[in-house]
Amino acid sequence: MSIMKAEWNKAIQRFVLNNLGQMDQDDVEAWLEGKLELAPMLEAPLRALSHHRDQMLRELHQITPMEIFDRFQKEHPELVFKDKDKTIVRIGRELEVLKSIVVTL
């Protein structure tokens, strides 16, 4: 993997993790119940990076929900996820929505 690809991977993961990390426990519960969606709120920042569309799309296709969940749990041990499978599926859905946004850039 080239250094640039590795940096893009880190950047996209950090973008997702930072936005997930803004949630408190109530937000996490609402998000898991489908009452809160993150990806649509991230559309404006993604549009600002539209000139990097291909790099973002490549990395979004390579990132796995489990990868994001594992790092998120390590960074935010204070948040409780009662159903890890549901959480991983929810992260996967958010990644899919992010991909659909990036495709339109």
N, C-alpha and C positions, 0 to 999 in steps of 0.2 A: 504494500500500500504506500503510495507516495505521501510525502509530508503534507502536501496540500489537501489530499483526500482525508488524511487523518485529522487535520485541523477542521475541515468542514464537518466531519463526523462529530467531533467534540462540540463544535459550535451549535449544530442542530440539536444534539442531545441536551446541551446546556440551555438552549432556548426553551425546549419542552420542560425540562426539569425546573427551571426558574419560574415558569408560569404555573406549574403544578405546585411549586413550593410556596406560592402566595396564599394557598388555601389553609384555613384553619379546620378543626375537626367538623364543625357544622357544614362548612363548604364541601368537605370530603363526602359527608353523608348525602348532601343534596346532589353532588356530582354522581355518586354511585347510584342514586335513585333516578337519575336522568333529568333532574330538575335544573341542573346547571351544566352548560356545555362550554368548554374552554376554547376549542378551535375557532369558532366564529369571532371570538374576542381577539384572536391573534391575527386576523386577516389584515388589518392595517399595517402592523409591523412587517408582515410577509410581503405585502405589496411594495413597501419601501425598499425591499431587497430584491425586487423583481428582476433586476439585471443579473442576479445569481440563480435564476430559476432552475437551470439544469443541475447545478451542484446541489441545491436544496432538495430537489426531487430525487436525485440519486441517493442521497443520504437518508431521506425519509423511507425509501424502499429498503434500505439495509438495516435500519434500526428495528429491533424487535420490542414488542410490548414488555416482555419479561426483563429485558435489559434495562428499560426505563424504570420499571417497578423496583427492581433490585437496587438500583442507584438511589431512587427516590426514598425507599425505606431506610437506607443507610444514612442519607442526609437529613431525614425527618423522622427519627425514631419516636417522636412525641405523637405522631398521627397513628391511629389505630385503623387497620383494615380487617374487618371481621371476615370477609370472604375474599381471599386473595385471587381466586379464579375470576370472580366477577370484576375485580379491580383490573386485572390483566386484560380482560376482554374490553373493559371500558377504555383503557389506555389505547388498545388496538383500534377502537372506533375513532378516538381522537386523532390518532396518526393517519387513519384513512381520510378523515375530513381535512386534515392539514394537506395531505397529498392532493385532494380534489381542489383545494384552494390554489395550491402552487401550480397545478396543471393549467389553470386559467390565466396565470400571469403572463 
